[in-house]
Amino acid sequence: MTNPLLSISLWFSNLLTGWGLPSGLVAVILGIAGVLITCVFVLVLAVFLVWVERKVVARFQDRLGPNRIGPFGLIQPFADIIKLLIKEDITPNGADRVVYNLAPILALAAVLLIWAVIPFAPSVLGADVNIAVLYVVAVGSIGTLSIIMAGWASNNKYALLGAFRTVAQMISYEVPMVIALLIPVILAGSMGMSEIVNDQKIWFVLIIPVAAFIFLVTSIAEIGRSPFDLIEAESEIVAGFHIEYTGMKFGLFYAGELLHALTIGALFATLFLGGWKGPGVTLPYIGPFLGVFYLLLKSFLIYFVIMWIKYSLPRIRIDHMLAFNWKFLTPLALVLLIVVAILHKLMVTLEFSYILYIVIMFFANIVTFFMALNLVKNYASNTRKNLGKPPEVVVIQTNPKIDQPSPVTSNS
């Protein structure tokens, strides 16, 4: 058999069947084994990301980063994990213990569940769901729920305030993100991740670049990274919704944030960069491993872009952040969705050539984006002109004959 991963799965299945286990139980065991392997693989990546991010940030800031524990500081993340594990686990007085302890678990689980529908290679996929895009949106709401749970159960007004601000940010930016997700769905004609990858003869980022831009920006806002890091605006709300968490419970929130950034990279690679596609993926034996390599390479590329943005831009005010979403990104996403849907239907019906289809769709995206920028520019220019004008003074003219008091007469 030319697929070594499939060969291992069949060997393990035959082994369990040979032990006399029923087929239904064998399927359950294989499913659990696949879940464990995926979770362990992704969590090991999260540990590696700690080292990568600290090293990259250090280079951005003209420092060396971790360089003491292990070669190039590679063992530093494991030392940090041990430190978190041996720290005292504190639960504040008055906290709802069940909800308080469940929140960090859900925060990490929400990220891990997304990897179930991401195709690593043509034959390496957790669940081939035909509504995978809808599944990703639904699972993402679990992360929002965990933040509300953490803020409310902590019995701390700062944590609750941080949770409110976080949820306001996440729910707001979900609107243009979901709209942007519909655009590759229209092009592929399916919500399944595998179908979207297979349909990308040319990467969708070259056909619908503005949709890719909207998805990336809104995803950065969803995970609360700079310039949208009001989730942890220390100067304003102390440390956000997880202020009361200590030890490994805080570590779960931190790991979830790092892993969420890589998950965004994997989703972006799947939806807009061809996923596992690349040279040699159809070769026997090494094809599946090359598919996994290409997907991770593209994911780390997007992760680097997210880090680059985070450590280059300052935090913006919450009113500016929400105005940017509701006044620019959401209208742009809606208009772009309508334009892409109409053009796609017309060109498919009229049987345009694929090259012409790509050119028209690309320029439609660019024209829509620059028209939106022009409207914003004109609005900003008019606003600045109005700021320089003196305030209007309203003069109320009165009738002296009516407003003069009548003379007081006396009979004496």
C-alpha positions in Angstrom: 0.0 0.0 0.0 1.4 3.4 -1.0 0.0 5.3 2.0 1.9 4.4 5.1 -0.5 6.3 7.5 -3.4 4.3 6.1 -1.4 1.1 6.4 -0.8 1.8 10.1 -4.5 2.4 10.7 -5.5 -0.8 8.9 -2.9 -2.8 10.8 -4.1 -1.5 14.1 -7.7 -2.2 13.1 -6.9 -5.7 12.1 -5.0 -6.2 15.4 -8.0 -5.2 17.5 -10.4 -7.3 15.4 -8.0 -10.3 15.8 -8.4 -9.9 19.6 -12.1 -10.6 19.2 -13.4 -7.0 19.7 -16.6 -6.1 17.9 -16.4 -3.8 14.8 -18.3 -1.0 16.6 -15.9 -1.0 19.5 -12.9 -1.1 17.1 -14.2 2.0 15.3 -14.6 3.8 18.7 -11.1 2.9 19.7 -9.7 4.1 16.4 -11.6 7.3 16.7 -10.2 7.9 20.3 -6.7 7.1 19.1 -7.0 9.6 16.3 -8.2 12.3 18.6 -5.4 11.6 21.1 -2.8 11.7 18.4 -4.1 14.9 16.9 -4.4 16.6 20.3 -0.9 15.6 21.4 0.6 16.7 18.0 -1.1 20.1 18.3 -0.2 20.6 21.9 3.4 19.8 21.2 3.3 22.4 18.5 1.9 24.9 21.1 4.9 24.2 23.3 7.2 24.8 20.4 5.4 28.0 19.5 6.3 29.5 22.9 10.0 29.2 22.0 9.4 30.4 18.5 7.5 33.5 19.6 10.0 34.5 22.3 12.8 34.1 19.8 11.2 36.1 17.0 10.1 38.9 19.4 13.6 39.1 20.8 15.0 39.6 17.2 12.4 42.2 16.6 13.6 44.1 19.7 17.3 43.5 19.2 17.6 40.8 21.9 18.7 37.2 21.9 15.6 35.6 23.6 15.9 32.3 25.5 19.4 31.0 25.2 20.3 29.4 28.5 18.3 26.2 29.1 19.2 23.7 26.3 20.7 24.5 22.9 19.4 27.9 21.7 17.0 27.8 24.7 14.9 25.0 23.3 14.1 23.5 26.7 12.9 26.9 28.1 9.2 26.2 27.4 9.4 22.9 29.4 10.9 24.8 32.3 8.0 27.3 32.1 5.5 24.4 32.1 7.1 22.9 35.2 7.0 26.3 36.9 3.3 26.7 36.1 2.6 23.1 37.3 4.3 23.6 40.7 2.8 27.1 41.4 0.0 27.3 44.0 -3.5 26.8 42.6 -5.6 29.6 44.1 -9.4 29.8 43.9 -10.7 33.2 45.0 -13.3 33.4 47.8 -16.9 33.6 46.5 -16.0 32.1 43.1 -18.2 29.5 41.5 -15.7 26.6 41.6 -17.2 24.4 38.9 -17.6 27.2 36.4 -14.2 28.7 37.4 -12.3 25.5 36.8 -14.2 24.5 33.7 -13.5 27.8 31.8 -9.8 27.3 31.0 -10.5 23.7 29.9 -13.2 25.0 27.4 -10.9 27.7 26.2 -8.3 25.2 25.1 -10.8 22.6 23.9 -12.5 25.1 21.6 -9.2 25.5 19.7 -8.4 21.8 19.6 -11.9 21.0 18.2 -11.3 23.1 15.2 -8.4 20.9 14.1 -10.8 18.0 13.7 -12.0 19.3 10.3 -8.7 20.6 9.0 -7.3 18.3 6.3 -3.6 17.7 6.9 -3.2 15.7 3.6 -5.5 14.0 1.0 -6.1 11.0 3.2 -5.2 12.5 6.7 -8.4 14.1 8.0 -10.1 13.9 11.4 -13.7 14.3 10.2 -14.8 15.0 6.6 -17.8 17.1 7.4 -19.7 18.7 4.5 -20.5 21.7 6.7 -17.0 22.2 8.1 -17.1 26.0 7.8 -20.3 26.2 9.8 -18.7 23.8 12.3 -15.7 26.1 12.7 -17.9 29.1 13.4 -20.0 27.1 15.9 -17.0 25.7 17.8 -15.5 29.2 17.9 -18.4 30.4 20.0 -17.3 28.0 22.8 -14.3 30.2 23.3 -16.5 33.2 23.8 -18.5 31.2 26.3 -15.4 30.2 28.3 -14.4 33.9 28.6 -17.8 34.8 30.0 -17.6 31.9 32.4 -14.1 32.9 33.6 -15.0 36.5 34.1 -18.3 35.8 35.9 -17.1 32.9 38.1 -14.0 34.8 39.3 -16.1 37.0 41.6 -13.9 40.0 40.6 -15.3 43.2 39.0 -12.1 43.6 36.9 -12.4 40.1 35.5 -16.1 40.7 34.7 -15.3 44.0 33.0 -12.6 42.3 31.0 -14.9 39.5 30.0 -17.6 42.0 28.8 -15.1 44.0 26.7 -13.6 40.8 25.3 -17.0 39.4 24.3 -18.0 42.8 22.8 -14.9 42.6 20.6 -15.3 38.9 19.7 -19.0 39.1 18.8 -18.5 42.3 16.8 -15.6 40.9 14.6 -17.4 37.6 14.1 -19.8 39.3 11.8 -17.4 40.3 9.0 -15.4 37.1 9.6 -18.4 34.9 8.9 -19.3 37.0 5.8 -15.7 36.6 4.5 -15.9 32.8 5.1 -18.9 32.6 2.8 -16.8 33.9 -0.2 -14.5 30.9 -0.6 -17.6 28.8 0.0 -19.3 30.4 -3.0 -16.2 29.8 -5.2 -15.9 26.1 -4.1 -19.6 25.5 -4.0 -19.2 23.6 -0.7 -18.7 24.1 3.0 -16.5 21.1 3.3 -12.8 21.9 3.9 -11.6 19.1 1.7 -13.8 20.3 -1.2 -12.5 23.8 -0.8 -8.9 22.6 -0.9 -9.5 20.4 -3.9 -11.2 23.2 -5.8 -8.2 25.5 -5.5 -6.5 25.0 -8.8 -5.1 28.5 -8.1 -4.9 29.7 -4.5 -8.0 31.6 -3.5 -5.9 34.4 -2.1 -5.0 35.3 -5.7 -8.6 35.4 -6.7 -10.3 37.0 -3.7 -7.5 38.8 -1.9 -9.8 41.3 -0.1 -11.8 38.4 1.4 -8.5 36.9 2.7 -7.5 40.3 4.1 -10.8 40.6 6.0 -10.6 37.1 7.3 -7.0 37.7 8.6 -7.8 41.0 10.3 -11.0 39.8 11.9 -9.2 36.6 13.1 -6.5 38.6 14.8 -9.2 40.6 16.5 -10.9 37.4 17.5 -7.8 36.0 19.3 -7.2 39.4 20.9 -3.8 40.1 19.5 -2.3 43.6 19.0 -3.6 46.0 17.8 -6.8 44.5 19.1 -5.4 43.3 22.5 -7.9 45.1 24.7 -8.6 41.7 26.2 -5.4 42.3 28.3 -5.1 46.1 28.4 -3.2 46.1 31.7 -3.3 49.9 32.0 -7.1 49.9 31.7 -8.5 46.6 33.1 -5.6 45.1 35.0 -5.1 41.7 33.2 -8.5 41.0 31.6 -10.9 38.1 32.3 -8.2 35.7 33.7 -6.8 38.0 36.4 -7.7 35.5 39.2 -6.2 32.5 37.5 -2.9 31.0 38.7 -0.6 28.2 37.8 -1.6 25.8 35.0 -5.1 27.2 34.7 -3.6 30.5 33.5 -1.2 28.4 31.4 -4.2 26.8 29.6 -5.5 30.3 28.6 -2.0 31.2 27.4 -1.6 28.0 25.5 -5.1 28.5 24.0 -4.1 31.9 22.7 -0.9 30.7 21.1 -2.6 27.7 19.6 -5.5 29.8 18.4 -3.0 31.9 16.4 -1.6 28.8 14.7 -5.1 27.5 14.2 -6.0 30.8 12.4 -2.9 30.2 10.2 -4.1 26.6 9.4 -7.6 27.8 8.5 -6.2 30.6 6.4 -3.9 28.1 4.6 -6.8 25.8 4.0 -9.2 28.4 2.8 -7.0 30.7 0.8 -3.5 29.0 0.3 -4.4 25.6 -1.1 -4.1 23.7 2.2 -1.9 20.6 1.9 -1.4 21.1 -1.9 2.1 21.3 -3.1 4.7 19.5 -5.3 4.9 15.8 -4.7 1.8 15.3 -2.6 0.6 12.6 -5.1 3.8 10.6 -4.8 3.5 7.2 -3.1 4.7 6.7 0.5 6.0 10.3 1.1 2.9 12.1 -0.3 0.9 12.3 2.9 4.0 13.5 4.9 4.6 16.2 2.2 0.9 17.3 2.6 1.3 17.7 6.3 4.6 19.6 5.8 3.1 22.0 3.3 0.1 22.8 5.5 2.3 23.4 8.5 4.7 25.6 6.4 1.8 27.8 5.2 0.3 27.9 8.7 3.6 29.0 10.3 4.0 31.7 7.5 0.6 33.2 8.6 1.6 32.8 12.2 4.7 34.8 11.5 2.6 37.6 9.9 0.4 37.6 13.0 3.5 38.0 15.2 4.8 40.7 13.0 1.6 42.7 13.3 1.4 42.1 17.1 4.8 43.4 17.9 4.8 46.3 15.4 1.5 48.1 16.0 0.2 49.8 19.1 -3.1 49.1 20.8 -6.0 51.1 19.6 -8.9 52.5 21.6 -12.0 50.3 21.9 -14.3 52.9 20.3 -11.9 53.1 17.3 -11.7 49.4 17.2 -15.5 48.9 17.1 -15.9 51.7 14.6 -13.4 50.1 12.3 -15.4 46.9 12.4 -18.9 48.3 12.0 -18.2 51.2 9.7 -15.6 49.7 7.5 -15.0 45.9 7.6 -18.6 44.8 7.9 -20.0 47.0 5.0 -16.9 46.1 2.9 -17.5 42.4 3.6 -21.2 42.6 2.7 -20.6 44.5 -0.6 -17.8 42.1 -1.5 -20.0 39.1 -0.9 -22.7 40.5 -3.2 -20.2 41.4 -5.9 -18.5 38.0 -5.8 -21.8 36.1 -5.7 -23.2 38.0 -8.7 -20.0 37.7 -10.8 -19.5 34.0 -9.9 -23.1 33.2 -11.0 -22.8 35.2 -14.3 -19.4 33.8 -15.3 -20.4 30.2 -14.5 -23.7 30.5 -16.4 -22.0 32.1 -19.4 -19.1 29.5 -19.2 -16.2 32.0 -19.0 -12.7 30.5 -19.3 -11.0 29.9 -15.9 -8.2 32.5 -16.7 -10.8 35.2 -17.5 -12.8 34.2 -14.3 -9.7 34.7 -12.2 -8.8 38.1 -13.8 -12.3 39.5 -13.5 -12.8 38.3 -9.9 -9.4 39.7 -8.8 -10.0 43.1 -10.3 -13.5 43.2 -8.8 -12.0 42.6 -5.4 -9.4 45.4 -5.9 -11.9 47.9 -7.2 -14.3 47.2 -4.4 -11.5 47.7 -1.8 -10.2 51.0 -3.3 -13.8 52.3 -3.6 -14.3 51.6 0.1 -10.9 53.3 0.9 -11.9 56.3 -1.1 -15.2 56.6 0.8 -13.4 56.4 4.1 -10.8 59.0 2.9 -13.6 61.5 1.9 -15.4 60.9 5.2 -12.2 61.6 7.2 -11.4 64.7 5.1 -14.9 66.1 5.7 -14.6 65.3 9.4 -11.3 67.2 9.7 -12.7 70.2 7.9 -15.7 70.4 10.2 -13.4 70.2 13.2 -11.7 73.4 12.1 -14.9 75.4 11.8 -16.1 77.5 14.7 -19.3 76.3 16.3 -22.5 77.8 14.8 -24.1 80.4 17.0 -27.9 80.5 16.9 -29.3 84.0 17.3 -32.9 84.2 18.5 -34.6 87.5 17.5 -37.3 88.7 19.8 -40.1 91.2 19.3 -39.5 94.1 21.6 -43.2 95.1 21.6 -44.2 91.6 22.9 -41.2 91.0 25.3 -41.3 94.5 27.0 -43.2 94.3 30.3 -46.4 96.2 30.4 -46.3 99.4 32.7 -47.6 98.9 36.2 -50.5 101.3 37.0 -51.7 102.3 40.4 -55.1 103.8 41.5 -53.6 105.8 44.4 
